[in-house]
Amino acid sequence: MKGSSLTASAVRSFRKKVYNHYSKYGRDLPWRRTRNPYRVLVSEIMLQQTQVERVLAKYKEFLAAFPDFAALAKAPLPKLLKVWQGMGYNRRALALKALAQTVINEHHGRLPSDPDELVKFPGIGKYTAGAVAAFAFNKPVVFMDTNIRRVYIHHFFHDRENIRDGEIVPLIEKTLDKAGPGKWYNALMDYGSMLKKEQGNPNQRSAHYTRQSPFENSNRQVRGRILKALVKESPLTAIQIVKKVGMEPARVKKNLTQLEREGFIKKKGGTYVI
């Protein structure tokens, strides 16, 4: 189905269905109660590849430690990683700090509202740029995440497989509530979350669908354990780290090298520190 083939009546009916669900079952999340660009941005970076429940547990703590761009820009790395601990994908923490430094140093402390500018910042892709523009600045931009994709596949591609995002985007554009884009996208996301629980996962019919690789015994798990050990106690030798991580020595040492290269840790003599 193409966006151009949707009638005004079909658009109204679709919006009504999504909004009715939102009015009854919409989630009351702290980042939905603010238009503060910094707070919205933090929530969106946290929500990348992380479940809402885990973000809820960390969001308030993170804002208490780093309440604005200025505080985050000058945050010591050990403190930043300690606060971020439990979120996973620690590169996001470094990207947030680099982003805050860019905002302070190059944008006079103010986050741009234009998604074409936002996408140039560290850690911000097309989706996050659109989400920040909509939720913080109420801009009627078109973007898509996994929940949004799920809604459109379920409603407009009943008997189709291998559905491409290029087919979905015109529908998002056509049905977008331009008067309240932030509320509309929140409603879509909650509707999509419901569909996953009650209708299986329509996203499996997407041409772009991939299963997330398991966390157990992955390099992500090794990296996380290394950083957790060094945040708790440092300096540590490679042998001490291997013992604390409890995984194959060769994998631990390989990830130590990678973490040092990425700027997470430093090697001083025969020991490692954050």
FENDAJO-V147012 format. One record per pair of residues at least 24 apart in sequence whose C-alpha atoms are under 7 Angstrom apart, sorted by the first residue. I is the first residue (numbers start at 1). GAP is how many residues later the second one is. D is the distance in Angstrom with one decimal. If there is no record, write none. Layout:
# FENDAJO-V147012
I;GAP;D, I;GAP;D
This chain:
# FENDAJO-V147012
1;155;6.7, 2;165;6.8, 2;168;6.5, 2;169;6.6, 3;167;4.8, 3;168;4.3, 3;171;5.6, 11;164;5.6, 18;169;6.2, 18;170;6.4, 18;173;6.4, 19;168;6.1, 21;170;6.8, 22;165;5.2, 22;168;6.8, 26;161;6.8, 26;164;6.2, 35;100;6.5, 35;101;4.4, 36;100;6.0, 37;74;6.8, 37;99;5.1, 38;30;6.4, 38;31;6.8, 40;92;6.4, 40;95;7.0, 40;96;6.2, 41;91;6.1, 44;84;6.4, 45;47;6.8, 54;33;7.0, 69;31;5.0, 69;35;6.9, 69;40;6.9, 70;30;7.0, 70;34;6.6, 72;25;5.8, 72;28;6.2, 73;24;5.4, 73;27;4.9, 73;28;4.7, 78;153;6.2, 78;196;5.7, 82;149;6.0, 88;136;6.8, 92;31;6.5, 95;27;5.3, 95;28;5.1, 96;27;6.8, 98;24;6.5, 113;24;6.3, 134;47;5.9, 134;48;5.1, 135;47;4.7, 138;42;6.9, 138;43;6.1, 138;44;5.9, 139;42;6.7, 140;38;5.1, 140;41;5.4, 142;30;6.7, 142;31;6.0, 147;42;5.1, 147;45;4.4, 147;46;5.9, 148;40;5.8, 148;41;5.6, 148;44;6.0, 149;54;6.9, 150;42;5.6, 150;52;5.5, 150;53;5.2, 151;40;6.9, 151;41;5.1, 153;49;6.3, 154;48;5.9, 161;44;4.8, 161;45;6.7, 162;43;5.5, 162;44;5.0, 162;45;4.2, 163;42;6.3, 163;43;4.7, 163;44;5.1, 164;42;6.2, 164;43;5.3, 164;44;6.9, 222;30;6.5, 223;32;6.3, 230;43;6.3, 230;44;6.3, 231;43;6.8, 234;39;5.4, 235;36;5.7, 235;37;5.3, 235;38;4.9, 236;35;5.1, 236;36;5.4, 236;37;6.9, 237;33;6.0, 237;34;4.3, 237;35;6.1, 238;33;6.7
